[in-house]
Amino acid sequence: MTGAEPANQPAPPAGRPDPLAPWPDTVRWQSISPDLVWVELLRMAAWLVVLTVGLGVGWAFTGHWTFGAALGATLLLAVWRAVTIVRAVHAWGYAEREDDLLVRHGLLIRRLSIVPYSRMQFVDVSAGPLERAFDLATVQLHTAAAASDARVPGLRPAEAARLRDRLTALGEDRAEGL
Protein backbone atom coordinates (compact mmCIF):
# COMPACT_ATOMS: atom_id res chain seq x y z
CA MET A 1 0.00 0.00 0.00
CA THR A 2 1.30 3.46 -0.84
CA GLY A 3 -0.78 5.32 1.74
CA ALA A 4 -3.17 6.59 -0.92
CA GLU A 5 -5.37 3.51 -0.90
CA PRO A 6 -8.19 3.44 1.64
CA ALA A 7 -7.77 0.54 4.06
CA ASN A 8 -10.30 -2.25 4.49
CA GLN A 9 -12.47 -1.50 1.48
CA PRO A 10 -15.68 -3.53 1.63
CA ALA A 11 -16.35 -5.65 -1.41
CA PRO A 12 -19.37 -4.68 -3.52
CA PRO A 13 -22.45 -6.87 -3.02
CA ALA A 14 -22.43 -9.99 -5.17
CA GLY A 15 -24.09 -9.56 -8.54
CA ARG A 16 -23.67 -5.77 -8.65
CA PRO A 17 -20.70 -4.20 -10.43
CA ASP A 18 -18.76 -1.59 -8.48
CA PRO A 19 -19.11 1.77 -10.29
CA LEU A 20 -15.80 2.92 -8.80
CA ALA A 21 -13.83 -0.06 -10.07
CA PRO A 22 -10.88 0.07 -10.70
CA TRP A 23 -10.71 2.04 -7.44
CA PRO A 24 -8.09 0.18 -5.42
CA ASP A 25 -6.59 -2.84 -7.11
CA THR A 26 -6.52 -3.03 -10.89
CA VAL A 27 -4.29 -0.05 -11.70
CA ARG A 28 -1.06 1.40 -10.34
CA TRP A 29 -2.08 4.52 -8.41
CA GLN A 30 0.31 7.43 -7.90
CA SER A 31 -0.16 9.33 -4.66
CA ILE A 32 0.24 13.07 -4.25
CA SER A 33 2.64 14.83 -1.91
CA PRO A 34 1.70 14.75 1.78
CA ASP A 35 2.89 18.38 1.91
CA LEU A 36 -0.53 19.28 0.49
CA VAL A 37 -1.85 18.63 4.01
CA TRP A 38 0.10 21.67 5.26
CA VAL A 39 -1.12 23.84 2.39
CA GLU A 40 -4.73 22.95 3.13
CA LEU A 41 -4.29 23.35 6.89
CA LEU A 42 -2.78 26.80 6.41
CA ARG A 43 -5.68 27.81 4.13
CA MET A 44 -8.12 26.67 6.78
CA ALA A 45 -6.13 28.45 9.52
CA ALA A 46 -6.33 31.75 7.65
CA TRP A 47 -10.13 31.56 7.52
CA LEU A 48 -10.25 30.32 11.10
CA VAL A 49 -8.26 33.30 12.38
CA VAL A 50 -10.59 35.77 10.63
CA LEU A 51 -13.69 33.99 11.92
CA THR A 52 -12.49 33.56 15.50
CA VAL A 53 -11.29 37.17 15.73
CA GLY A 54 -14.68 38.35 14.48
CA LEU A 55 -16.55 36.15 16.94
CA GLY A 56 -14.19 37.09 19.78
CA VAL A 57 -14.66 40.82 19.10
CA GLY A 58 -18.43 40.35 18.94
CA TRP A 59 -18.37 38.44 22.23
CA ALA A 60 -16.13 41.05 23.88
CA PHE A 61 -18.37 43.96 22.84
CA THR A 62 -21.76 42.36 23.48
CA GLY A 63 -20.99 39.75 26.11
CA HIS A 64 -23.79 37.66 24.61
CA TRP A 65 -23.39 33.90 25.13
CA THR A 66 -24.19 33.09 21.49
CA PHE A 67 -20.84 34.52 20.40
CA GLY A 68 -19.06 32.27 22.89
CA ALA A 69 -21.07 29.25 21.75
CA ALA A 70 -20.33 30.07 18.11
CA LEU A 71 -16.63 30.43 18.95
CA GLY A 72 -16.59 27.03 20.66
CA ALA A 73 -18.47 25.41 17.78
CA THR A 74 -16.05 26.99 15.31
CA LEU A 75 -13.05 25.57 17.13
CA LEU A 76 -14.62 22.09 17.31
CA LEU A 77 -15.41 22.25 13.61
CA ALA A 78 -11.82 23.32 12.90
CA VAL A 79 -10.44 20.27 14.71
CA TRP A 80 -12.84 17.99 12.80
CA ARG A 81 -11.91 19.67 9.50
CA ALA A 82 -8.18 19.28 10.20
CA VAL A 83 -8.65 15.53 10.60
CA THR A 84 -10.68 15.31 7.38
CA ILE A 85 -8.08 17.36 5.49
CA VAL A 86 -5.40 14.83 6.37
CA ARG A 87 -7.60 11.92 5.29
CA ALA A 88 -8.80 13.70 2.13
CA VAL A 89 -5.27 14.45 0.94
CA HIS A 90 -4.36 10.79 1.35
CA ALA A 91 -7.43 9.80 -0.70
CA TRP A 92 -6.16 11.66 -3.82
CA GLY A 93 -4.49 9.58 -6.48
CA TYR A 94 -4.00 9.34 -10.21
CA ALA A 95 -3.10 6.62 -12.66
CA GLU A 96 -1.88 6.85 -16.23
CA ARG A 97 -3.25 4.13 -18.46
CA GLU A 98 -2.79 3.50 -22.17
CA ASP A 99 -5.82 5.51 -23.35
CA ASP A 100 -6.87 7.60 -20.37
CA LEU A 101 -5.97 9.20 -17.07
CA LEU A 102 -7.76 8.17 -13.88
CA VAL A 103 -8.13 10.64 -11.01
CA ARG A 104 -9.68 9.62 -7.71
CA HIS A 105 -10.48 11.56 -4.56
CA GLY A 106 -13.04 11.91 -1.83
CA LEU A 107 -13.87 10.37 1.51
CA LEU A 108 -17.60 10.36 2.05
CA ILE A 109 -18.37 10.78 -1.62
CA ARG A 110 -15.67 9.04 -3.61
CA ARG A 111 -15.11 10.28 -7.13
CA LEU A 112 -13.34 8.52 -9.96
CA SER A 113 -12.79 10.61 -13.09
CA ILE A 114 -11.66 8.92 -16.28
CA VAL A 115 -10.33 11.39 -18.84
CA PRO A 116 -9.56 9.94 -22.29
CA TYR A 117 -6.40 11.45 -23.75
CA SER A 118 -8.21 12.07 -27.05
CA ARG A 119 -10.78 14.31 -25.29
CA MET A 120 -8.28 16.64 -23.64
CA GLN A 121 -8.17 20.14 -25.08
CA PHE A 122 -5.37 21.55 -22.97
CA VAL A 123 -3.50 20.99 -19.72
CA ASP A 124 -2.69 23.71 -17.15
CA VAL A 125 -0.09 23.67 -14.43
CA SER A 126 -0.67 26.19 -11.66
CA ALA A 127 0.77 26.97 -8.25
CA GLY A 128 -0.51 29.59 -5.84
CA PRO A 129 1.66 31.28 -3.22
CA LEU A 130 1.11 28.60 -0.58
CA GLU A 131 1.71 25.81 -3.07
CA ARG A 132 4.93 27.46 -4.24
CA ALA A 133 6.08 27.84 -0.63
CA PHE A 134 5.78 24.06 -0.26
CA ASP A 135 7.18 23.34 -3.75
CA LEU A 136 3.87 21.99 -5.10
CA ALA A 137 1.80 22.44 -8.25
CA THR A 138 -1.61 21.43 -9.60
CA VAL A 139 -2.23 19.88 -13.02
CA GLN A 140 -5.65 20.81 -14.43
CA LEU A 141 -7.03 18.91 -17.42
CA HIS A 142 -9.56 20.68 -19.63
CA THR A 143 -11.97 18.85 -21.90
CA ALA A 144 -14.86 20.00 -24.09
CA ALA A 145 -17.32 19.19 -21.30
CA ALA A 146 -16.76 21.57 -18.40
CA ALA A 147 -18.09 19.05 -15.88
CA SER A 148 -15.48 16.47 -16.88
CA ASP A 149 -12.43 18.61 -16.13
CA ALA A 150 -10.13 16.90 -13.65
CA ARG A 151 -7.28 18.16 -11.52
CA VAL A 152 -4.38 16.56 -9.71
CA PRO A 153 -3.15 18.76 -6.84
CA GLY A 154 -0.08 18.32 -4.68
CA LEU A 155 2.49 17.37 -7.30
CA ARG A 156 6.13 18.39 -7.24
CA PRO A 157 6.82 20.86 -10.10
CA ALA A 158 9.02 18.38 -11.97
CA GLU A 159 6.30 15.69 -11.80
CA ALA A 160 3.65 18.25 -12.79
CA ALA A 161 5.71 19.29 -15.82
CA ARG A 162 6.34 15.65 -16.77
CA LEU A 163 2.63 14.81 -16.46
CA ARG A 164 1.66 17.93 -18.44
CA ASP A 165 4.08 17.10 -21.25
CA ARG A 166 3.05 13.43 -21.36
CA LEU A 167 -0.67 14.22 -21.34
CA THR A 168 -0.24 16.85 -24.03
CA ALA A 169 1.76 14.47 -26.25
CA LEU A 170 -0.71 11.64 -25.73
CA GLY A 171 -3.65 13.97 -26.36
CA GLU A 172 -2.12 15.14 -29.65
CA ASP A 173 -1.37 11.56 -30.74
CA ARG A 174 -4.88 10.34 -29.91
CA ALA A 175 -6.57 13.38 -31.53
CA GLU A 176 -4.74 12.76 -34.80
CA GLY A 177 -6.40 9.37 -35.05
CA LEU A 178 -9.92 10.87 -34.96
N, C-alpha and C positions, 0 to 999 in steps of 0.2 A: 504494500500500500504506500502511496506517495504522500498521504496526508490530505489529498484532495477528494478522495473517495469517502462517502459517508459510510460509517461502520454499521454492521448488522442490518443490511437492507432486507426487508421482508420480500419474499418471492411473490409475484403476482398470483392471484387465484388461478387454479387450474382451469384451462379452457379459454381464458381471456388473455389476449396479447397485451404486453406492457407497452403503453404508448411512449414511454421514456426510454425504451430499449433502443440503442445500446448504452444505457446510462452507466453502469459500472464496469462491465467485464469484457465486452467484445471489441473495444478499441483501446489504443494506448493514449491515455489522457495526460496532458501537460498541465501542471499546476502553475498558479501565478505566484508572484513574490509575496511572502508573508509581511513584507514591509508595508503593503497596502493597508494592513490593520492599523498601523500608526497614522497613515494619511487620513483614514476614515475616522479614527478616534479624535484626531486634532480638528477635523471639520465639525464633528459633533461637539467638541469642547468649546469651539468658538461660539456656536449657537447657544450652548448651555450657559456660558458666561453672560451673554447678553440677556437671556431669559431670567437667570437667577438674580442678576443685578436689578433688572426691572421689577421683579417680584419683591426683592429685598427692600428696594426704595419705596415701593407701594406699601409694604408692611410697616416700614419705619414711619412713614408719614401718616398712615391711617390707623395703624395698630389693629386693624381688623383681622380676625383669625383666618379668614379665607385666603389671605395672601400667604400666611404661614403654611396652611394646608396645601396650597398650590405649590409652594416652594418644596415642601417635603415630597409631594407627588412627583414633581419634576426631577428631583434627585433620585428617587426610586426608579423612575422611568429611564434616567440616564444610565444607571447601573445595569438595568435589563438590556438597554440598547447596546451598551459596551460588550456584553456577553454575546449578543446576536451578531454584532459586527465581526467579532473574531470567528464565529462559526460560519457566517455568510462568506467571508473572504476565503475560507478553506473550502467552501462549496464550489467556487469558480474553477472552471477547467476548460480546456480546448483540445481538440484533436484534429490533426490534418489527415484526411483520407485521400484516396486517389481522385475523386470527383467533387468532394465537398469539404467544408470546414464545419465541425461540430463545436458548439459553444454551450456549456451548461452552467447554470447557477440557480440559486434559490434554496431556501430551507423549508418553509411551510409550503410554498408553491414552487415546485421545481420546474425549471424551464430548460428545454433542450431545443436549441436553434440549429437547423441544418441549412447551411448556405452553399448552394452549388457554385463552383468557381465560375461557371458560364453565366451566371446571373449577376455577378458583381459588376457594378459600374465604376466605382473607385474605392480606394482604401485610404483612410486618414490615420495619421499618427499624431497624437496630441499629448501635451503634458502641461498641467497647470503649475502654479508656483509651489504648492505642497508636493505634488508629484515630482517635480524637478529637484526639490530639496532631498527627497528620498531616492533619487535616481530611478524614477519609474516613468512609464509612458502607457498610453491607452491606444490600442488599434481599433478603429471604427470601420466596419464594412458597410458600404452603401449599395443597395440594390434598387431596382425599379419600384418595388413595393416598399413604402416607408415603414410599414409595420414589421417587415422582415429584416431590417437593419440589425446587425449584431455588433457587440463590442467586446473586447478582451482587455480589461484593465490590469494594472499591476505587473506590467512586463518591463524588464530591463530595456533601456534604449537599443542596445545591440540586437536583442531578440525581437523587439518591436520592428526594427528596420528590416531584419531578416524575414520576418513574417509578412510585412508589407510587400517587400520585393517578391517573395515567393507567391503570395496571393495574386499580385498584379500580373506576374508572368503566367501563372496558371489560368487566370481569368482571360488574358489575351489569347492564350493557346486554345482554350475551350470555346471562346467566342468566334474564333476563325472557323471552327467546324460547323457553325450554325448556318 
